[in-house]
């Protein structure tokens, strides 16, 4: 069942549609006249003229544009997977902080496994997520997670899957990519765990005890239980349905958990933060007790 290295000469050019995407932002760096140890990072137009400032960082902070950061990972993915998996992959790109922070979310619909309960069957597929910033607000991060193709809920199962490296002058992209490649094996372990959760029947009171133990506001607990009731109707009253109610919260904003609009562009970062919240919820004592 494990994925093997497989080089293909038939892989299309730019299979992840990076060219011309929202993260394909031309940038340059310039020394700041009155600060010997600082430099500015700028968005520029095709002629190199400054369009917008993206941040101020130390002189030794290396500028790796979003396109450079993601494209080098694409080389690894193309060599890692058969062309049949690459050609149908879907890449989603998002930015925050006026373009200084960027996220890549690639779903592989041909790398999938069924999750079956007595009432419902869905398929979960491999997902690769990576993000970084050019203004020092985030390190270089990447992980392999999963996506539920029934409802497009994204799933991160714990920070142990996260490959994270600070963007310093000693940052080695090759070593970073090597670690990402190794982390894909966690996907298979995760799928087996999801199936165990689908086999574990629970009551509404069980679900309520887990939700009540979460470090969220009472109003949020009520909303999560409402989502669980809907999930249980479709998937059955099991632990997988409870987990799906959590991933619904972290993947969608039309479920009572809208994002407050402000002058700051933060939606992409906020949704990623929610995914890590959910990863911590399934390590909660009450959830773990039901899963045992």
C-alpha positions as CSV (number, residue, x, y, z in Angstrom):
1,X,0.0,0.0,0.0
2,X,3.0,2.3,0.4
3,X,3.8,4.9,-2.2
4,X,7.1,4.3,-4.0
5,X,9.4,6.7,-5.8
6,X,8.4,6.8,-9.5
7,X,9.8,9.1,-12.1
8,X,7.6,9.9,-15.1
9,X,8.5,11.7,-18.3
10,X,4.9,12.4,-19.0
11,X,4.2,14.8,-16.1
12,X,2.7,18.0,-17.5
13,X,4.5,21.3,-17.1
14,X,3.4,23.1,-14.0
15,X,1.0,20.4,-12.9
16,X,0.1,22.2,-9.7
17,X,-0.9,25.4,-11.5
18,X,1.6,27.6,-9.6
19,X,2.4,29.9,-12.5
20,X,0.0,32.9,-12.4
21,X,-1.6,31.8,-9.2
22,X,-2.3,34.2,-6.3
23,X,1.0,33.2,-4.7
24,X,3.0,34.0,-7.8
25,X,4.1,37.4,-6.5
26,X,7.2,39.0,-7.8
27,X,9.3,40.4,-4.9
28,X,12.5,42.1,-4.1
29,X,14.5,43.2,-1.1
30,X,16.2,46.5,-0.4
31,X,18.3,47.8,2.4
32,X,16.7,50.4,4.6
33,X,18.6,53.7,4.5
34,X,18.5,54.4,8.2
35,X,18.8,50.9,9.6
36,X,22.1,49.1,8.9
37,X,20.7,45.7,10.1
38,X,17.3,45.8,8.5
39,X,15.9,45.4,5.0
40,X,12.5,45.8,3.4
41,X,10.7,43.1,1.4
42,X,8.5,44.5,-1.4
43,X,5.9,43.3,-3.9
44,X,6.9,44.5,-7.3
45,X,5.4,44.7,-10.8
46,X,6.8,43.0,-13.9
47,X,9.2,45.9,-14.4
48,X,10.6,45.7,-10.9
49,X,8.8,48.8,-9.6
50,X,7.7,48.6,-5.9
51,X,4.0,48.1,-5.6
52,X,3.6,47.4,-1.9
53,X,5.7,46.8,1.2
54,X,5.4,43.3,2.7
55,X,7.6,43.6,5.8
56,X,10.8,44.5,7.4
57,X,13.3,41.8,8.4
58,X,16.9,41.4,9.4
59,X,19.7,41.7,6.8
60,X,20.5,38.0,7.2
61,X,16.9,36.9,6.6
62,X,16.9,35.1,3.2
63,X,14.1,36.1,0.8
64,X,12.5,33.0,-0.7
65,X,9.5,34.0,-2.8
66,X,6.3,32.0,-2.5
67,X,6.9,30.7,-6.0
68,X,10.4,29.5,-5.2
69,X,9.4,27.9,-1.9
70,X,6.5,25.9,-3.4
71,X,8.1,25.0,-6.8
72,X,11.1,23.3,-5.1
73,X,8.6,21.1,-3.2
74,X,6.8,20.3,-6.5
75,X,10.0,18.7,-7.8
76,X,9.9,16.2,-4.9
77,X,6.2,15.5,-5.4
78,X,6.7,14.8,-9.1
79,X,9.4,12.4,-8.4
80,X,7.6,10.8,-5.4
81,X,4.3,9.9,-7.1
82,X,3.3,8.2,-10.4
83,X,2.1,10.6,-13.1
84,X,-1.4,9.1,-12.7
85,X,-1.5,10.7,-9.2
86,X,0.0,14.0,-10.2
87,X,-2.1,14.8,-13.2
88,X,-5.4,14.8,-11.2
89,X,-4.0,16.6,-8.2
90,X,-5.7,19.9,-7.2
91,X,-3.6,22.7,-5.7
92,X,-5.3,25.5,-3.8
93,X,-3.3,28.6,-2.9
94,X,-4.2,31.3,-0.4
95,X,-2.5,34.4,1.1
96,X,-2.8,36.5,4.2
97,X,-1.0,39.7,5.4
98,X,-1.4,41.4,2.1
99,X,0.5,38.6,0.4
100,X,3.4,38.3,2.9
101,X,2.1,34.9,4.1
102,X,1.2,32.1,1.7
103,X,-0.3,28.6,1.9
104,X,-0.4,25.7,-0.6
105,X,-2.9,22.9,-0.1
106,X,-2.6,20.0,-2.6
107,X,-5.2,17.2,-2.7
108,X,-4.5,13.9,-4.4
109,X,-7.9,12.4,-5.3
110,X,-6.3,9.2,-6.8
111,X,-4.5,8.4,-3.5
112,X,-7.5,7.5,-1.4
113,X,-9.0,4.9,1.0
114,X,-12.6,4.2,2.1
115,X,-13.8,4.9,5.6
116,X,-16.9,2.8,6.3
117,X,-19.4,2.9,9.1
118,X,-22.6,0.9,9.3
119,X,-24.5,3.8,7.9
120,X,-22.1,5.6,5.6
121,X,-19.0,5.3,3.4
122,X,-16.7,8.1,2.4
123,X,-13.2,8.2,1.0
124,X,-10.2,10.1,2.5
125,X,-7.3,11.1,0.3
126,X,-3.8,12.3,0.7
127,X,-3.3,16.0,1.2
128,X,-0.1,18.0,1.3
129,X,-0.1,21.4,3.0
130,X,2.8,23.9,3.3
131,X,3.1,27.5,4.2
132,X,5.6,30.2,5.0
133,X,6.1,33.9,5.0
134,X,8.5,36.5,3.7
135,X,8.0,38.9,6.6
136,X,9.2,36.7,9.5
137,X,5.7,36.0,10.7
138,X,5.9,32.2,10.0
139,X,8.6,29.6,9.7
140,X,8.8,27.2,6.7
141,X,6.2,24.5,7.4
142,X,4.8,21.4,5.6
143,X,2.9,18.3,6.4
144,X,0.9,15.5,4.8
145,X,-2.6,15.2,6.1
146,X,-5.9,14.0,4.7
147,X,-9.1,15.3,3.0
148,X,-12.6,13.8,3.3
149,X,-13.9,13.8,-0.3
150,X,-17.5,13.5,0.9
151,X,-17.5,17.0,2.4
152,X,-14.0,18.5,1.6
153,X,-13.1,18.6,5.3
154,X,-9.3,18.9,5.8
155,X,-7.7,16.9,8.5
156,X,-4.5,17.4,10.4
157,X,-4.0,14.7,13.1
158,X,-1.3,16.1,15.2
159,X,1.9,18.3,15.2
160,X,4.0,15.2,15.1
161,X,3.4,15.3,11.3
162,X,4.6,18.8,11.0
163,X,8.0,19.6,9.4
164,X,9.0,23.0,10.6
165,X,12.2,25.0,9.9
166,X,13.0,28.6,10.7
167,X,13.9,30.8,7.7
168,X,17.5,31.7,8.6
169,X,20.6,31.9,6.6
170,X,21.3,28.3,7.6
171,X,18.0,27.0,6.2
172,X,18.6,24.1,3.9
173,X,15.7,23.6,1.5
174,X,17.0,20.1,0.4
175,X,16.9,18.8,3.9
176,X,13.5,20.4,4.5
177,X,12.1,18.6,1.4
178,X,13.7,15.3,2.4
179,X,11.8,15.5,5.8
180,X,8.5,16.3,4.1
181,X,8.9,13.3,1.8
182,X,9.5,10.9,4.8
183,X,6.3,12.2,6.6
184,X,3.9,10.9,3.9
185,X,4.1,7.4,5.6
186,X,2.1,8.8,8.5
187,X,-0.9,9.0,6.2
188,X,-1.4,5.2,6.2
189,X,-1.3,5.0,10.0
190,X,-3.8,7.8,10.1
191,X,-6.3,6.2,7.7
192,X,-6.3,3.0,9.9
193,X,-7.1,5.2,12.9
194,X,-10.0,6.9,11.1
195,X,-11.5,3.5,10.3
196,X,-11.3,2.5,14.0
197,X,-13.2,5.7,14.9
198,X,-15.9,4.9,12.3
199,X,-16.3,1.5,14.0
200,X,-16.6,3.0,17.5
201,X,-20.3,3.7,18.3
202,X,-21.0,6.5,20.8
203,X,-24.1,8.2,22.3
204,X,-25.0,11.8,22.1
205,X,-24.0,12.1,25.8
206,X,-20.6,10.7,24.9
207,X,-20.2,13.4,22.2
208,X,-21.5,16.1,24.6
209,X,-18.9,15.1,27.3
210,X,-16.1,15.5,24.8
211,X,-17.4,18.9,23.5
212,X,-18.0,20.1,27.0
213,X,-14.3,19.4,27.9
214,X,-13.0,21.5,25.0
215,X,-11.3,24.8,25.8
216,X,-13.9,26.9,23.8
217,X,-16.7,29.2,24.6
218,X,-20.1,27.8,25.6
219,X,-21.7,29.2,22.5
220,X,-19.1,27.4,20.4
221,X,-19.8,24.2,22.2
222,X,-23.5,24.5,21.3
223,X,-22.6,25.1,17.7
224,X,-20.3,22.0,17.6
225,X,-23.0,19.8,19.1
226,X,-25.4,21.0,16.4
227,X,-22.9,20.1,13.7
228,X,-22.4,16.7,15.4
229,X,-26.1,16.0,15.3
230,X,-26.1,16.7,11.5
231,X,-23.0,14.6,11.0
232,X,-24.4,11.7,13.0
233,X,-27.6,11.7,10.9
234,X,-25.4,11.1,7.8
235,X,-22.5,9.1,9.1
236,X,-24.1,7.3,12.1
237,X,-23.5,7.9,15.8
238,X,-19.8,7.1,16.0
239,X,-16.5,8.7,16.8
240,X,-15.8,9.4,13.2
241,X,-19.0,11.6,13.0
242,X,-17.8,13.5,16.1
243,X,-14.4,14.1,14.5
244,X,-16.1,15.2,11.3
245,X,-18.0,17.8,13.2
246,X,-14.7,19.2,14.4
247,X,-13.1,19.2,10.9
248,X,-16.3,20.9,9.6
249,X,-15.5,23.7,12.0
250,X,-11.9,24.0,10.8
251,X,-12.7,23.7,7.1
252,X,-15.9,25.8,6.5
253,X,-17.3,29.2,7.5
254,X,-21.0,28.6,6.6
255,X,-21.6,26.5,9.8
256,X,-22.1,29.2,12.4
257,X,-18.4,29.8,12.7
258,X,-18.0,32.7,10.4
259,X,-14.7,34.7,10.4
260,X,-15.0,38.3,11.6
261,X,-14.1,40.7,8.8
262,X,-11.4,43.3,9.7
263,X,-9.1,45.6,7.8
264,X,-6.4,42.9,8.3
265,X,-6.3,40.0,5.7
266,X,-6.2,36.9,8.0
267,X,-8.8,34.4,6.8
268,X,-6.2,31.8,5.5
269,X,-4.2,32.0,8.6
270,X,-7.3,31.7,10.8
271,X,-8.5,28.6,9.1
272,X,-5.2,26.9,9.4
273,X,-5.1,27.8,13.1
274,X,-8.5,26.1,13.4
275,X,-7.1,22.9,11.9
276,X,-4.4,22.8,14.6
277,X,-7.1,23.5,17.2
278,X,-8.9,20.3,16.1
279,X,-5.6,18.4,16.2
280,X,-5.3,19.2,19.8
281,X,-9.0,18.4,20.5
282,X,-8.6,14.7,19.5
283,X,-5.7,14.5,22.0
284,X,-8.1,15.7,24.7
285,X,-8.6,13.2,27.5
286,X,-12.3,12.7,26.9
287,X,-11.8,12.0,23.2
288,X,-8.9,9.7,23.8
289,X,-11.0,7.8,26.4
290,X,-13.7,7.1,23.8
291,X,-11.2,6.1,21.2
292,X,-9.4,3.6,23.5
